[in-house]
Amino acid sequence: MKPAFTLLGGIESLLSAKVADSMTGRRHRSNMELVAQGIANIASALFGGISVTGTIARTATNIRAGARSPLAGMMHAVFVALFMLVAAPLARWVPLSCLAGVLLVVCWNMAEKAEFLRLMRQGRGGLVLLATFGLTVVRDLTWGIVAGCVLAAILALMRRPVAEEGALRR
């Protein structure tokens, strides 16, 4: 079961980096992202922590608030830790319905609706998107990603040009 979580964590971190790239116009370094995540999770386990990944919601919110460097993400983590240490007793008074409302607004603002519609118009890409999105909503993220990857692989194999098949026979 752990390899599945490692794979899912890596995919989520890379997706978060890709979202940040589209928002900032920069390019992330995939290998650096995954190695840093691995080192951080190993260090976290030494102190009794649990494995985590980069999250799209925090990354997008941070960038929209004006973040321009990795230092902003680190400062975000420090402020969250300080807030948890100082204000944790007060958090029990915040109604969960308010937190749900905040999460909905963040998700709505983070969603790239035009990009979603563009992908839907791409035929096979839209099919993969719908399968992944639908299973994520109905079941969970793991099922959605697995189904999307399998469907994309099947469609890619079916799309192989005839010219390549002749070249493979030689």
Buried (B, 14 or more C-beta within 10 A) or exposed (E): EEEEEBBBBBBBBBBBBBBBEEBEEEEBEEEEBBEBBBEBBEEEEEEEEEBEBBEBBBBBBBBEEEBEEEEBBEEBEEEEEEEEEEEEEEEEEEEEEEEEEEEEEBEEEBEEEEEEEEBBEEEBBBBBBBBBBBBBEEEEBBBBBBBBBEBBEEBEEEEEEEEEEEEEEE
